Amino acid sequence: MQQVAATRHHPPRLFVLAALFAIFLACAGSARADQYTDVNALLRQGRAPEALTKADAYIASNPRDPQMRFLRGVILTEQGKQADAIAAFTALTQEFPELPEPYNNLAALYAAQSQFEQARNALETAIQRNPGYATAHENLGDVYVRLAAQSYSRAQQLEKGNTTAAPKLALLREVFLPKAAAPRRSATPPAAPAAPEAGAEAGTQPQR
């Protein structure tokens, strides 16, 4: 049986929250804010290689800055370097597990590769980190649609005489697919984690 429409999808769409990005810049130091603004501007202008070079130079001096590292992951995604982008966002989830945005973007990358179980796991973690993260909730719904379509299609493959899976799959295709958009990425850098308590050793992990 041919692959169901659930596994055909567009590349994840860039999700830009300009208002939140402006708030983030207002909260950051002016020097850092200028760096973030410059990198983001280069990316918006389609100058991803220059944006990546500038981001890498900044990260070399500020390796514990999650915002610029997040932007770097967005740049890699825009360049089609999915493996590198996955590595970048995975590292952020390991070092800053309290931030939900890297999990959301990981889910978008996994979904682009039809790895919907991994996408679901990442989105569920994002929602655990921030139950009010609307984008992750919407993306999780889209992933569930694709998982359902895969399961109905698999049921048809395993049982040729199955008469109940076909109408369900047809309904999904008619109502949701291919209308269901690929999970949206967040291009907005996450808020900086809380600073370590006074007396904490330099270079230690931020508080969880």
C-alpha positions as CSV (number, residue, x, y, z in Angstrom):
1,M,0.0,0.0,0.0
2,Q,1.2,3.4,-0.8
3,Q,2.5,5.7,1.9
4,V,-0.3,7.6,3.5
5,A,-0.6,11.4,3.2
6,A,0.3,11.7,6.8
7,T,3.9,11.2,5.9
8,R,3.9,13.8,3.2
9,H,4.5,17.2,4.7
10,H,6.0,20.6,4.1
11,P,9.2,21.6,5.8
12,P,8.6,23.1,9.3
13,R,7.5,26.7,9.0
14,L,9.5,29.5,10.8
15,F,7.4,30.7,13.7
16,V,8.3,34.3,14.5
17,L,6.9,36.0,17.6
18,A,8.1,39.5,17.0
19,A,6.5,40.9,20.1
20,L,8.1,38.3,22.4
21,F,11.4,38.8,20.6
22,A,11.2,42.5,21.4
23,I,10.5,41.8,25.0
24,F,13.4,39.5,25.2
25,L,15.7,42.1,23.7
26,A,14.4,44.7,26.2
27,C,15.3,42.3,29.0
28,A,18.8,41.5,27.7
29,G,21.8,43.8,28.2
30,S,22.2,46.3,25.4
31,A,25.5,44.8,24.1
32,R,24.0,41.3,24.0
33,A,20.7,42.6,22.5
34,D,22.7,44.1,19.6
35,Q,24.3,40.8,18.9
36,Y,21.0,39.0,18.9
37,T,19.4,41.7,16.7
38,D,22.3,41.5,14.2
39,V,22.1,37.8,13.9
40,N,18.3,37.7,13.6
41,A,18.5,40.5,11.0
42,L,21.0,38.6,8.9
43,L,18.8,35.5,9.0
44,R,15.7,37.5,8.0
45,Q,17.7,38.9,5.1
46,G,18.5,35.5,3.8
47,R,22.1,35.7,4.8
48,A,22.2,32.6,6.8
49,P,26.0,31.8,6.4
50,E,26.9,35.3,7.8
51,A,24.4,34.9,10.6
52,L,25.9,31.5,11.5
53,T,29.4,33.0,11.5
54,K,28.4,35.8,13.7
55,A,26.5,33.5,16.1
56,D,29.5,31.1,16.3
57,A,31.9,34.0,17.1
58,Y,29.6,35.1,19.9
59,I,29.1,31.6,21.3
60,A,32.9,31.1,21.3
61,S,33.1,33.8,24.0
62,N,29.7,33.0,25.6
63,P,29.3,29.2,25.5
64,R,26.6,29.2,28.2
65,D,24.3,31.7,26.4
66,P,21.1,29.7,25.5
67,Q,19.5,32.4,23.5
68,M,22.3,32.7,20.9
69,R,22.7,28.9,20.8
70,F,19.0,28.7,20.1
71,L,19.3,31.2,17.3
72,R,22.2,29.1,16.0
73,G,19.8,26.0,15.9
74,V,17.3,28.1,13.9
75,I,19.9,29.1,11.4
76,L,21.1,25.6,10.9
77,T,17.5,24.5,10.3
78,E,17.0,27.3,7.8
79,Q,20.1,26.0,6.0
80,G,18.7,22.5,5.8
81,K,21.3,21.1,8.1
82,Q,18.9,19.0,10.0
83,A,21.4,16.7,11.7
84,D,23.4,19.7,13.0
85,A,20.2,21.5,14.1
86,I,19.0,18.4,15.9
87,A,22.3,18.2,17.7
88,A,22.2,21.9,18.6
89,F,18.7,21.7,20.1
90,T,19.4,18.4,21.8
91,A,22.4,19.9,23.5
92,L,20.1,22.8,24.8
93,T,17.6,20.3,26.2
94,Q,20.4,18.6,28.0
95,E,22.0,21.7,29.4
96,F,18.9,23.8,29.9
97,P,16.1,21.2,30.3
98,E,13.7,23.8,31.8
99,L,13.4,25.6,28.5
100,P,10.4,24.3,26.4
101,E,11.4,26.0,23.0
102,P,14.2,23.6,22.1
103,Y,11.9,20.6,22.6
104,N,9.4,22.2,20.2
105,N,11.9,22.8,17.5
106,L,13.3,19.3,17.9
107,A,9.7,18.1,17.3
108,A,9.5,20.1,14.1
109,L,12.7,18.6,12.9
110,Y,11.7,15.1,13.8
111,A,8.3,15.6,12.1
112,A,10.1,16.8,8.9
113,Q,11.7,13.3,8.9
114,S,8.4,11.5,9.6
115,Q,9.7,10.5,13.0
116,F,6.4,11.3,14.6
117,E,6.9,9.3,17.8
118,Q,10.0,11.2,18.6
119,A,8.2,14.4,17.7
120,R,5.4,13.5,20.1
121,N,7.8,12.8,23.0
122,A,9.6,16.1,22.4
123,L,6.3,18.0,22.4
124,E,5.0,16.3,25.5
125,T,8.2,17.3,27.3
126,A,7.8,20.9,26.1
127,I,4.3,21.0,27.5
128,Q,5.5,19.6,30.8
129,R,8.0,22.4,31.0
130,N,5.4,25.0,30.1
131,P,1.8,23.9,30.2
132,G,0.8,27.2,28.7
133,Y,2.9,26.8,25.6
134,A,0.1,27.1,22.9
135,T,2.4,26.4,20.0
136,A,3.5,23.0,21.4
137,H,-0.2,22.1,22.1
138,E,-1.2,22.8,18.5
139,N,1.9,21.0,17.2
140,L,1.1,18.0,19.3
141,G,-2.4,17.9,17.8
142,D,-0.9,17.9,14.3
143,V,1.4,15.0,15.3
144,Y,-1.4,13.0,16.7
145,V,-3.3,13.4,13.4
146,R,-0.3,12.0,11.5
147,L,0.2,9.1,14.0
148,A,-3.5,8.2,13.7
149,A,-3.3,8.2,9.9
150,Q,-0.2,5.9,10.1
151,S,-2.0,3.5,12.4
152,Y,-5.1,3.3,10.2
153,S,-3.0,2.7,7.2
154,R,-1.1,0.0,9.0
155,A,-4.3,-1.7,10.0
156,Q,-5.3,-1.8,6.4
157,Q,-2.0,-3.4,5.4
158,L,-2.2,-6.0,8.1
159,E,-5.9,-6.9,7.5
160,K,-6.9,-6.6,3.9
161,G,-10.5,-7.1,4.6
162,N,-10.7,-4.4,7.3
163,T,-13.7,-2.2,6.6
164,T,-13.5,0.2,9.5
165,A,-10.1,1.7,9.1
166,A,-10.6,2.9,5.6
167,P,-13.4,5.4,6.3
168,K,-11.5,6.8,9.3
169,L,-8.4,7.3,7.2
170,A,-10.5,8.8,4.5
171,L,-12.0,11.2,7.0
172,L,-8.6,12.3,8.3
173,R,-7.4,12.9,4.7
174,E,-10.5,14.9,3.9
175,V,-10.6,17.0,7.0
176,F,-7.0,17.3,8.2
177,L,-4.5,16.1,5.5
178,P,-2.7,17.7,3.9
179,K,-4.3,20.7,5.6
180,A,-2.6,19.9,8.9
181,A,0.5,22.0,8.9
182,A,3.9,20.6,9.8
183,P,4.7,21.5,13.4
184,R,5.7,25.1,13.8
185,R,9.2,26.0,14.9
186,S,9.8,28.8,17.4
187,A,12.3,31.3,16.1
188,T,12.1,33.3,19.3
189,P,15.0,32.8,21.7
190,P,13.9,31.4,25.0
191,A,14.1,33.5,28.1
192,A,17.4,33.2,29.9
193,P,17.4,30.7,32.8
194,A,17.5,32.0,36.3
195,A,21.0,32.9,37.4
196,P,22.8,30.6,39.9
197,E,22.5,31.5,43.5
198,A,25.3,33.6,45.0
199,G,28.3,31.5,45.9
200,A,27.7,28.9,43.1
201,E,30.8,27.9,41.3
202,A,31.4,29.6,37.9
203,G,30.5,27.4,35.0
204,T,28.0,25.2,36.9
205,Q,24.6,24.3,35.4
206,P,21.8,26.9,36.0
207,Q,19.2,26.0,38.5
208,R,16.5,23.7,37.2
